[in-house]
Amino acid sequence: MSGAAVLSLRQVSRSFGPIEVLHGVDIALSPGRVHALIGENGAGKSTTMKIMAGYQPPSSGEVLLDGAVTTFATPGEAEARGISMIHQEFNLAEPLSVEQNIFLGRELKRGPFLDKRAMRAKTRELLERLECRVSPDRLVSTLSNSDKQMVEIAKALLRETRVLIMDEPTAVLTSAETAILLRQVRALRQAGTAVLFTSHKLNEVAEIADDLTIMRDGAVVWSGPAAEMDEHAMATAMVGREMSDLFPPKDGRPGEVALELRGLTVPGFSRDVSLTLRRGEILGIAGLIGSGRTETFEGLCGLRPATGEVRVNGQPVRISEPWQAQAMGLCYLTEDRKTRGLLLAKGMRENLTLQALRQFSRGLIDTRAEEAALDEAIREFDIRGSRAALVGNLSGGNQQKLLFAKTMLADPRILIIDEPTRGIDIGTKQQMYGFIRRLAAEGRAIVVISSEMQEVIGLADSILVMRHGRVTGELSGAEATEDAIVRLAMGVAPTTAGTAA
């Protein structure tokens, strides 16, 4: 089902002060078609989507609805006219229940009273469509990120939506949850909805998109049928250069043992985790969401209660607080840069030095030294954007680089990196992989926790797979394949000898 564009932009530009961030963008969404919008972080995708959904007006150019020039005074006005947006950052009321969030502002009533029975039934129906087993009564604050995303999608399904704009909807989903989401996108397409879909996962774009627009530096560099571009061509168009060497070569020569875990247990999340990590080595940690990967290493770094034997540089240690881990040269780079890693309402300088503030304090904070450290971080990690800007206004890739620089300011010898490239574009991914491999070449011992199997395969020297809080196998070399990881993560392969089971 297709036809004339239901929503389009024509020669749209957008400026913030003297800086123009969009340059003459044309894009058209048609009923019954999935239109993918891709590009590096900072390419202008988010601004384009916000203009289409009424969050920002264009500085010049036109927004057209059903072929007629229109304006949206507010996102609510755009929504009332059939345009909905699922944001990459959750737009949920955390103290409320799942049901209350789904119907917030759209409550069903029977006379003057809320029709709680009808809302409960509809909530269950929407969650069942998404194969989400969360109770309608659960508080959103208690949900995992993947379940929160499903609640956001359920909210969108509730509306009579003609145009659905989806900003990185699969960033926090497992492969199984992604498959469910893509089935819902296909159902919406079949029903005649126009879908704008953004994702840094180019395999998803290739799988789901009918039409494709690629942006770079605020301008459209390619637009046409998605079938005309394979993943390699998409990546090359996005970054303006060849992407054949996404992962750096594995030329590390592991040295002395830096970290040993024997029977590490984080109550309620993992048990009897054992591993050995050497200097110059990158150890990948794979497994499904809920396998206990993150919680295990949060326990190691003093962020959760943990028991078991930990040795750093051959010496037994006890870590109950994050500062103790940092003092031993052990640092953890969180997967959640937005709420746990960075202060979004502060600038780059304050964020960079926060974890190592003692280095810049002589009774008073030495802001000149902080600025010099920021200069060095910007050069070393290629952080782009105004240094005066609030960190919340930086692209996801530049936020991740800043978080990386912040962590490295403490000069860790053992580095735990959780989801290093979540929500960032392929060009920035390539940079991050280069940073990580360079740190290993300097003799640092590194653990990389990732939900992307190609990432752990391409980056790690060896891989531990976890399931239900336990290590089910260790893979390296030619045996480290997606099939082998999936089998261990799903519990359909025997555990590997020499690992905790």
Residue pairs with C-beta under 8 A, 6 or more apart in sequence:
1 31
1 32
1 189
1 190
1 192
2 30
2 31
2 32
2 33
2 210
3 30
3 31
3 32
4 30
4 66
4 67
5 28
5 29
5 30
5 64
5 67
6 29
6 30
6 31
6 65
6 66
6 162
6 163
6 194
7 28
7 29
7 52
7 63
7 64
7 65
7 83
7 162
7 163
7 194
8 26
8 27
8 28
8 29
8 63
8 64
9 25
9 26
9 27
9 28
9 48
9 51
9 52
9 58
9 61
9 62
9 63
9 64
10 26
10 61
10 62
10 63
10 64
11 24
11 25
11 26
11 60
11 61
11 62
12 22
12 24
12 25
12 26
12 48
12 51
12 58
12 60
12 61
12 62
12 63
13 20
13 22
13 23
13 24
13 25
13 58
13 59
13 60
13 61
14 20
14 21
14 22
14 47
14 51
14 56
14 58
14 59
15 21
15 59
20 59
20 218
21 44
21 47
21 218
22 44
22 47
22 48
22 51
22 58
22 59
22 218
22 219
23 218
23 219
24 61
24 219
25 44
25 48
25 61
25 215
25 218
25 219
25 220
26 220
26 223
27 35
27 37
27 48
27 52
27 213
27 220
27 223
28 35
29 35
29 52
29 163
29 194
29 195
29 196
30 194
30 211
31 162
31 192
31 193
31 194
32 189
32 190
32 191
32 192
32 193
32 194
33 189
33 194
33 195
33 210
33 211
34 185
34 189
34 195
34 197
34 208
34 209
34 210
34 211
35 194
35 195
35 196
35 197
35 209
35 210
35 211
35 212
35 213
36 196
36 197
36 198
36 199
36 205
36 208
36 209
36 211
36 212
36 213
36 226
37 45
37 48
37 49
37 196
37 197
37 198
37 213
37 215
38 45
38 198
38 199
38 200
38 202
38 205
38 212
38 213
38 214
38 215
38 234
38 238
39 45
39 214
39 215
39 216
39 238
39 425
40 216
40 238
40 239
40 397
40 425
40 426
40 427
40 428
41 395
41 396
41 397
41 398
41 424
41 425
41 428
42 217
42 384
42 385
42 395
42 397
42 398
43 215
43 216
43 217
43 218
43 238
43 425
44 215
44 217
44 218
44 219
45 167
45 198
45 215
46 88
46 167
46 395
47 56
47 218
48 215
49 85
49 165
49 167
49 196
49 198
50 56
50 85
51 57
51 58
51 63
52 63
52 83
52 163
52 165
52 196
53 72
53 75
53 78
53 83
53 84
53 85
53 165
54 72
54 73
54 74
54 75
54 76
54 77
54 78
54 79
54 83
55 75
55 85
57 71
57 72
62 69
63 69
63 70
63 71
63 72
64 70
65 81
72 78
72 81
72 83
75 85
79 159
81 162
82 160
82 161
82 162
82 163
83 161
83 162
83 163
83 165
84 156
84 159
84 161
84 163
84 164
84 165
85 164
85 165
85 166
85 167
86 152
86 153
86 155
86 156
86 164
86 165
86 166
86 167
86 169
87 152
87 167
88 167
88 168
88 171
88 396
88 423
89 338
90 145
90 148
90 149
90 152
91 152
92 101
92 140
92 148
92 151
92 152
93 100
93 101
93 104
93 140
94 139
94 140
94 141
95 139
95 140
95 141
96 104
96 139
96 140
97 136
97 137
97 138
97 139
97 140
98 123
98 127
98 134
98 135
98 136
98 137
98 138
98 140
98 143
98 151
99 119
99 120
99 123
99 136
99 137
101 140
101 151
101 155
102 119
102 122
102 123
102 126
102 151
102 154
102 155
102 158
103 119
103 122
103 123
103 158
106 158
106 159
107 114
107 119
108 114
108 115
108 118
108 119
108 122
109 115
110 118
120 136
122 158
123 136
123 154
124 136
126 154
126 157
126 158
127 133
127 134
127 136
127 150
127 154
129 154
129 157
129 184
130 150
130 153
130 154
130 157
130 180
130 181
130 184
131 180
132 147
132 150
132 151
132 154
134 143
134 147
134 150
134 151
140 148
140 151
143 151
144 289
144 290
145 172
145 336
146 172
146 173
146 174
146 177
146 289
148 172
149 169
149 172
149 173
149 177
150 177
152 169
153 169
153 181
153 184
156 164
157 184
161 188
161 193
162 193
162 194
163 193
163 194
163 195
163 196
164 188
164 193
164 194
164 195
164 196
165 195
165 196
166 185
166 195
166 196
166 197
166 198
167 198
168 198
168 199
168 200
168 423
169 181
169 197
169 199
170 177
170 178
170 181
170 199
170 201
170 204
171 199
171 200
171 422
171 423
172 422
173 181
174 288
174 289
174 451
176 288
178 204
182 204
182 207
182 208
185 195
185 197
185 208
186 208
188 195
189 195
189 210
197 205
197 208
197 209
199 205
200 423
200 424
200 425
200 426
200 429
202 231
202 234
202 235
202 426
203 231
205 212
205 226
205 231
205 234
206 226
206 230
206 231
206 234
209 226
210 225
210 226
211 223
211 224
211 225
211 226
212 222
212 223
212 224
212 225
212 226
212 228
212 229
212 234
213 220
213 222
213 223
214 220
214 221
214 222
214 223
214 229
214 234
214 237
214 238
215 221
216 237
216 238
216 239
216 240
221 237
221 240
222 229
222 237
229 237
232 243
232 244
235 243
235 426
236 242
236 243
238 425
238 426
238 427
239 425
239 426
239 427
239 430
243 426
243 427
243 430
245 430
246 426
246 429
246 430
246 433
246 458
247 433
247 458
247 459
248 433
248 434
248 437
248 438
249 437
250 437
250 461
251 441
252 280
252 281
252 282
252 437
252 440
252 441
252 461
253 280
254 278
254 279
254 280
254 281
254 461
255 278
255 279
255 280
255 443
256 278
256 279
256 313
257 276
257 277
257 278
257 279
257 311
257 313
257 314
258 277
258 278
258 279
258 312
258 313
258 413
258 414
258 445
259 275
259 276
259 277
259 310
259 311
259 312
259 330
259 414
259 445
260 275
260 276
260 277
260 309
260 310
260 311
260 314
261 273
261 274
261 275
261 300
261 308
261 309
261 310
262 274
262 308
262 309
262 311
263 272
263 273
263 274
263 307
263 308
263 309
263 500
264 270
264 272
264 273
264 274
264 296
264 299
264 300
264 306
264 307
264 308
264 309
264 310
265 271
265 272
265 273
265 299
265 306
265 307
265 308
266 292
266 295
266 296
266 298
266 299
266 304
266 305
266 306
266 469
267 305
267 307
269 292
269 295
269 296
269 299
269 304
269 469
270 292
270 295
270 296
270 299
270 466
270 469
270 470
271 469
271 470
272 308
272 470
272 500
273 296
273 308
273 466
273 470
273 471
273 500
274 471
274 499
274 500
275 283
275 464
275 471
277 283
277 414
277 445
277 447
278 445
279 413
279 443
279 444
279 445
280 440
280 441
280 443
280 444
280 445
281 440
281 445
281 446
281 461
281 462
282 436
282 437
282 440
282 446
282 447
282 448
282 459
282 460
282 461
283 445
283 446
283 447
283 448
283 460
283 461
283 462
283 463
283 464
284 447
284 448
284 449
284 450
284 455
284 456
284 457
284 459
284 460
284 462
284 463
284 464
285 293
285 296
285 297
285 447
285 448
285 449
285 450
285 456
285 463
285 464
285 466
286 293
286 450
286 453
286 456
286 463
286 464
286 465
286 466
286 485
286 488
286 489
287 293
287 465
287 466
287 467
287 489
288 467
288 489
288 490
289 451
291 466
291 467
291 468
291 469
291 489
292 466
292 468
292 469
292 470
293 418
293 449
293 466
294 335
294 418
294 449
295 304
296 466
296 469
297 332
297 416
297 418
297 447
297 449
298 304
298 332
299 305
299 306
300 306
300 310
300 319
300 325
300 330
300 332
300 416
301 319
301 322
301 325
301 330
301 331
301 332
301 416
302 319
302 320
302 321
302 322
302 323
302 324
302 325
303 322
303 332
305 320
306 319
309 316
310 316
310 317
310 318
310 319
311 317
312 328
312 329
312 330
312 414
317 328
318 324
319 325
319 328
319 330
322 332
325 331
325 332
326 355
326 410
326 412
328 414
329 411
329 412
329 413
329 414
330 412
330 413
330 414
330 416
331 407
331 410
331 412
331 414
331 415
331 416
332 407
332 416
332 418
333 341
333 403
333 404
333 407
333 415
333 416
333 417
333 418
333 420
334 340
334 341
334 403
334 418
335 418
335 419
335 422
335 449
337 396
337 399
337 400
337 403
338 344
338 399
341 403
341 406
342 351
342 391
342 399
342 402
342 403
342 406
343 350
343 351
343 354
343 391
344 390
344 391
344 392
345 390
345 391
345 392
346 390
346 391
347 387
347 388
347 389
347 390
347 391
348 374
348 378
348 383
348 387
348 389
348 391
348 394
348 402
349 367
349 370
349 371
349 374
349 387
351 391
351 402
351 403
351 406
352 370
352 373
352 374
352 377
352 402
352 405
352 406
352 409
353 359
353 360
353 370
353 373
353 406
353 409
354 406
355 406
355 407
355 409
355 410
356 409
356 410
357 365
359 369
359 409
360 366
360 369
360 370
360 373
373 409
374 387
377 383
377 402
377 405
377 409
378 387
380 405
381 401
381 402
381 404
381 405
381 435
382 401
382 431
383 398
383 401
383 402
383 405
384 395
384 398
385 393
385 394
385 395
385 398
391 399
391 402
394 402
396 423
396 424
397 424
397 425
397 427
397 428
400 420
400 421
400 423
400 424
400 428
400 432
401 428
401 431
401 432
404 420
404 432
404 435
407 415
408 439
412 444
413 443
413 444
413 445
414 444
414 445
414 446
414 447
415 439
415 444
415 445
415 446
415 447
416 446
416 447
416 449
417 436
417 446
417 447
417 448
417 449
418 449
419 449
419 450
419 451
420 432
420 436
420 448
420 450
420 455
421 428
421 429
421 432
421 433
421 450
421 452
421 455
422 451
424 432
433 458
433 459
436 446
436 448
436 459
437 459
439 446
440 446
448 455
448 456
448 459
448 460
450 456
450 459
453 482
453 485
453 486
454 482
456 463
456 480
456 485
457 463
457 480
457 481
457 482
457 485
460 480
461 476
462 474
462 475
462 476
462 480
463 474
463 475
463 476
463 480
463 485
464 471
464 473
464 474
464 499
465 471
465 472
465 473
465 474
465 475
465 485
465 488
465 489
466 472
466 489
467 488
467 489
467 490
467 491
468 491
470 500
470 501
471 495
471 499
471 500
471 501
472 488
472 489
472 491
472 493
472 495
472 496
472 499
472 501
473 484
473 488
473 493
473 495
473 496
473 499
474 496
474 498
474 499
475 481
475 484
475 485
475 488
475 496
484 493
487 493
488 495
488 496
495 501
